[in-house]
Amino acid sequence: MNDANPTVLVVDDEPVNIDILLEYLEDTGYRTESAADGLAAWQMLEADPGRYDVVILDRMMPGLNGLEVLSRIKEHPVLQSVPVILQTAMTAKQEVVEGLQAGAYYYLTKPFDEDML
């Protein structure tokens, strides 16, 4: 982690979801940045691979989806060690297993409980 105040990248195509997560994380001492889609997130991660300590990544997004971003992260020599939390409304056991097998550190279902973060 960068220091006592880790930086979290929050990625979601729904602005209200980003706002909720940013508010909670900032209130608990994290530095935050956000991206509205997978491609923007990947560009941010690739541009500065050491910048983020954790990525909270929505699974279902248009274009580059969460699993595709996660796959790129896990293939990157620097980013592969960054914990990725997948968040989604998909609660089927198979979806959770697929996300964890792809390399997610944790799987958070929406709507999330702040205690789960």
C-alpha positions in Angstrom: 0.0 0.0 0.0 1.1 3.5 -0.7 0.9 4.8 2.9 -1.5 5.1 5.8 -4.3 6.3 3.5 -4.5 3.8 0.6 -5.9 4.9 -2.7 -8.9 3.1 -4.1 -10.1 3.1 -7.7 -13.8 2.7 -7.9 -15.2 1.6 -11.3 -18.9 1.6 -12.1 -21.1 2.7 -15.0 -23.8 3.9 -12.6 -22.9 7.4 -11.1 -25.0 6.8 -8.0 -23.0 3.7 -7.1 -19.8 5.6 -7.5 -21.0 8.4 -5.3 -22.1 6.0 -2.5 -18.8 4.2 -2.5 -16.7 7.3 -2.7 -18.5 8.9 0.2 -18.2 5.9 2.4 -14.5 5.3 1.5 -13.5 8.9 1.9 -15.3 9.1 5.3 -13.3 6.1 6.5 -10.0 7.7 5.4 -9.3 6.3 2.0 -8.2 8.4 -1.0 -10.4 7.7 -4.0 -10.6 8.1 -7.7 -13.2 6.8 -10.0 -13.9 5.7 -13.6 -17.2 5.4 -15.3 -16.3 2.3 -17.4 -13.8 -0.5 -17.8 -11.8 1.1 -20.6 -11.3 4.4 -18.6 -10.3 2.3 -15.6 -7.8 0.3 -17.6 -6.2 3.4 -19.0 -5.9 4.9 -15.5 -4.3 1.7 -14.2 -2.0 1.2 -17.1 -0.8 4.9 -17.0 0.3 4.7 -13.4 0.5 1.0 -12.2 1.7 1.8 -8.7 -0.9 4.4 -7.9 -3.8 2.3 -6.7 -3.8 0.0 -3.6 -7.2 -1.5 -4.2 -9.7 -1.6 -7.2 -13.4 -1.9 -6.6 -14.7 -3.0 -10.0 -18.3 -3.4 -11.2 -18.7 -6.7 -13.1 -21.4 -5.7 -15.5 -20.4 -2.6 -17.6 -20.8 -1.9 -21.3 -17.7 -2.2 -23.4 -14.8 -3.6 -21.3 -16.6 -5.4 -18.5 -15.3 -6.1 -15.0 -14.0 -9.6 -15.8 -12.1 -8.3 -18.8 -10.5 -5.5 -16.7 -9.7 -8.1 -14.0 -8.1 -10.3 -16.5 -5.9 -7.5 -17.8 -4.9 -6.6 -14.2 -3.9 -10.2 -13.4 -1.8 -10.4 -16.6 0.1 -7.1 -15.9 3.5 -7.6 -14.1 2.9 -4.7 -11.6 -0.9 -4.6 -11.3 -1.3 -8.3 -10.7 -0.7 -7.9 -7.0 -3.4 -5.2 -6.6 -6.4 -6.6 -4.8 -9.6 -6.4 -6.9 -13.0 -6.4 -5.3 -15.7 -7.3 -7.8 -19.1 -5.8 -7.2 -22.3 -6.7 -8.9 -26.0 -7.4 -8.6 -25.3 -10.9 -9.9 -25.7 -13.2 -7.0 -25.8 -16.6 -8.6 -23.2 -19.0 -7.1 -21.7 -19.6 -10.5 -21.1 -15.8 -11.1 -19.4 -15.5 -7.7 -17.2 -18.6 -8.3 -16.3 -17.3 -11.8 -15.2 -13.9 -10.4 -13.1 -15.5 -7.7 -11.5 -17.9 -10.1 -10.6 -15.0 -12.4 -8.6 -13.6 -9.5 -10.9 -11.3 -7.6 -9.8 -10.9 -4.0 -13.4 -10.5 -2.8 -16.9 -10.5 -4.3 -19.3 -7.8 -3.1 -23.0 -8.0 -4.0 -25.2 -4.9 -4.6 -26.8 -3.4 -2.7 -23.8 -3.7 -0.4 -23.7 -3.4 3.3 -21.0 -1.0 4.5 -19.9 -3.6 7.0 -18.9 -5.8 4.1 -16.3 -3.3 2.9 
